[in-house]
Amino acid sequence: MEVSCFSQNVLLVTLLLAIAVSLVESQGTRVGFYSTSCPRVESIVRSTVQSHFGSDPTIAPGLLRMHFHDCFVHGCDASILIDGPGTEKTAPPNLLLRGYEVIDDAKTQLEAACPGVVSCADILALAARDSVVLTRGASWAVPTGRRDGTVSQASDAANLPGFRDSVDVQKQKFAAKGLNTQDLVTLVGGHTIGTTACQFFRYRLYNFTTTGNGADPSITAAFVSQLQALCPQNGDGSRRIGLDTGSVNRFDNSFFANLRDGKGILESDQRLWTDASTKTFVQRFLGIRGLLGLTFNIEFGRSMVKMSNIEVKTGTVGEIRKVCSKVN
């Protein structure tokens, strides 16, 4: 009788543990989600990103930005990938995003290897990580198991963080997604790779103030003249300028050094140095003496995992799109 009761107790505990694990997994993502259903998923995505990167290195920051813009609207559900009038793709903040062909290419290969198994949302999350690695950043384990959304509306992209946002507004937008001030500074650090167009910061160089040279006083004087030469007042607004001067193609912490030196390109970026609540984190990434240091590469991976789990659709919510650019 004692043995029987013991066996029953073991069975009960085992059953409860199994239920607990299944509940946790049904509520979110996990590393290795496709280990049996599509074991080659990461290698297929990685090789696809590598192939496109080899011919066009600018797809790395493109894919990283795309994942960010996707997660801040309806969560990380690949709604940014859907084609059509009035979709997120057509919203002003998303018009210059690039790298869609990389996701489509990876999806085609995965549909051949594992039909109907891997979501477009997971492909995008993996491709963003691989883009960082290709630009000499550190890797991180990407939890998978997301499903794809079926709603994509341009109007929903209105609350994406903007290049003129104050730090308070940036913090509000990140907090609304469960991300704190350290996550904000860390994720904006993704601007260590990639470029922006003159049209998004040229206003800082001319007539920003009513005194002096009219430039934003938070930009160091010598740098103002450099930027004015690159972006003349009546010049081509679509001309691309590196967001991390001197290290545009390498994933490192020099972006933060540029903020310290008054060389932030976007107004919203430079404000991370002029606002006390964010300046501390910039200093910690730079290893300022007297402050507990932070390792940018490590923290970036952590914040990316946190961001990539924003409002994810798992279990039976959403779908696995057959083609990333349209719902099934």
N, C-alpha and C positions, 0 to 999 in steps of 0.2 A: 504493500500500500504506500509506504514511504517513497519507494522508487518511482511508483506510478505518479504520485503527486509532484515529485521532483521533475520528472520528465514533462509533466504538464506545465510546470512553472517555466522550464527552459523553453518549451514550445511557445508559451505565452510571451515571454520576454523577446524571443526571436521574432515572433510575429509583430510585436509592438515596434521593435527596432526597424523591421522591414517597412512597416507603415510609415514610421517617422522619416526614414530615408526617402521613400517615395513621395511623401508630402513635400520635403525640402526640394527634391529634384523637380517636382511638378510646378513649384513656385518660382524657379529660377533656372539659371544656366549652370553648367559645370564643365570643367576641363575634361576632355576625352569623350564628349557626348557621342561622337561618331566612331568611337574606337572599333565597334563591331559592324555597324551599319554602313560605314564608308571610311575605312581606315586610311585611305590615301588623301583624304580631303585637304589636310594641311600642306602636303607636298605638292598637290596639284595647284592650289592657290599660290603657294610660294613660287613655283617655277613659272607660273603665268605672270605674276608681278615682275619677277626677274627678267623675263623675256621682254616685256613692254618697257621696263626701266632701262634695259640695255640700249634701246633705240630712242627713248625719250625720258630722261631722268626727271622731268618736271611732273611725271605722273605720281611720283612719291608724295610730294606735298598735296597734290590734287586729291589723292585717295584719302589722306589723313583728314583734310578739310571736309571731304564728302561724308565721312563717318561722323564727324563732329556735327555737321549740319543735319544729318539724318537723326541722330540721337536726341537733339534738342526739339524735334517736332514729332509728336506721337511716340517718342521713344525710339530705340534702335530697331526699326522694323523694315528697313529698306524702302520706306515710302518715298524717299528722295529719288529712287531709280525709276519710278513710274512715268511713262510718257503720256502726253496728251495736253490739251488746252486747259489752263487753270490748275495744273498740278504743281507740286512743290518746285519742280525743276524750273518752272517759269517765273518764280518769285524773284524779285530784284536781288536779294542776297545770294541767290543760287545760280545766277545767270553765267557766272564765269567758272563754275565748278568744272572739273575735268577728270577723266579716268573711267568714264562709264564703260568704254569699250573693254577695259581690263576685266571688270566684273562680268560683263557679258561673255567674254572669252572663257573665263574660269567656270562660269555656270554651264556653258556648252559642254566643256570637258567633264564636269561633274555629273551632268545629266547622262552622259554616255557611260560613265563608270558606275554611278549609283542613282538611277532614275528616281526622281521625286523624293529624295532624302535630305539634301542639304539646302538650307534656306539662303536666299540672297542676302539677308541680314547678317548671317554668319560669315558669308564670303567677304562682305565688306569689312567686318570686324577683323578678320584674319588679314585681309589685304592692307589695312591701315597699319597693323603691327609689322607686317613684312616690309612696308614702305619705310618705317623708322629704321629697321635693321639694315636695309640697303643703303641708307644714308649715314651709316656707321653709328647708329644708336643701339641701345641695349634691347634685347628681346624680352618678352614676358609671356607667360602662359595665358592663352585666351580662352575663357569659358565660352562654350557654345551651347546650342539648344534653342536659339531664338527662332521664332516663326515670323513670316512676312505679313505686314499689314496690307489692308485692302483700301485704305483711305489716303488720298494725297491731294491736298488743297493748298494753293499758293497763299491764301490768306492766313494759313496756320504758321507760315514762316515769318510772320511779322514780329514775333518775339525773339528771334535769334539775336544773340549778342551783336552789337553794331560798333563800327569803327569810331563813332563819336560818343559812345556811352561813357558816362562818369563811372567811377569805381563803385559807387553806391548802386547804380543801375546794374552794372555787371554782377555785383554780388547778389542782388535780388534775383536776377535771371538764373544764376547758378544755383542759388539756394532753393529756388522753385523746383529744381531737378534733383535735390538732395546732395548738392555739391557745396563744399565749404570754401572758405577764402584760400586755403592752401591749394585745393583742387583748381580753383580759378587761376591762380598764378602759374601753377604747374602746367595746366592745359594750354594756356595762352603761350607758354614757352614752346609750344609746337610751331610757333612762327619762326623758330630757329632755321627751318627750311622753307623755301618757297618765296614767292614774290607777290606784290600787289601792284595795282595800276595807279598812275599819277593822279587820276581823278578822285581817288579815295583819300589823299593826304595833301594835295597841292594847296588847298585852302589854308594850310598851316604855314605856308611859305610867303604868302602875299596878303596884305590887308587883314591879317589876323588881329593886329592891334592898331591903335591909332597913333602910336609913337614909335620912334626908332625905325628899324627896317621893315616893320609891319609883320614880322614872322612870330610864330609861337615862341614865347620866351623860354619854354622848357626845352627847346632844341638848342644845342650848343652852337654858337655863332659861326664857327668854321664849317660846321656841318650844313648849316642853312645854305651857304653859298654853293656847296657841292650838290645839294638837292635841287637848288634853283637851276643849276646848269643841266641837270638831268631832266627836270620837269619845268620848262619855261612856262610863264604865266598863261600864254596863249598857245602852248604846244599841244602835242598829241596826248590826250588824257588816257589813252589805252596803253601807253608805254609802261612796261613792267620794270619794277625796281625791287631788289632783294629786301626782304623784311629783316634780315640779320646781316647787316653790312660786314663784309669781310669773311663771312662763313655761310653763305646762302645755301650751299649744297651739303652741309655737314650738320648732323644732329648733335649739338653740344650746348653748353651753357653760355656761349658767347652772346646770345640774345640778351641775357640779363646784364652782361657787362655793357652792352650798348645802351640799355635803359639807364644804367648808372651814369654813363658818359653823355647823356642827353642826345642819344642817337636812335631813339625809338622812331620808327616810321609812322605808324598809326597813332593817332591821338589817344585812343583807348589803351594802347600798349604802354606809351610813355607815362600815362597816369598811374601805372602800377608802381612807379618809382616816386612820384610826387605825393601819393596818398600813404599816410603812415601805416594803415592797416595791411596794405599789400607790400609796402617797401621792405618790411621785415623779412618776408619770404624771399623776395629778390635777393636781399643781402645774405640770407642763409644759403641760397643756391650758389652764391659767389664765395662763400666761406669767409665772411667778414669776421675778423677777430672779436671775440667776446660773445658771439652768438653761436648757438648749436647749429652746426652745419647740416645741410640736406644734400643728398646726391641726386641731381636732376634726373638722370637716366632711370634710377630705381623708382623715384617718386612718380615719374611720368607713367611708367607701366602700371603702378598702383592706381593712379587717378584715371587712367584709360579703362582699366577693368571696372572701376566704379561707374564711370560714365557709360560704358557699354552695357551696363545692366539697368539703365534708366528705362522704366516702364516697358520692359521687354514682354513680348507675347510668347508664351510657352504652352506646352500641353496641347489642348485642342483649340486654343485661341489663334486666330489668324490662319495662314495657310503656308504651304511650301510652293512658291511660284515655279512654274515650269520655265518661264521666261521672265527675267528680272524686270524688264521694262513694262510689263502689263500684268494685271491680276488674272488669275485662272478663269 
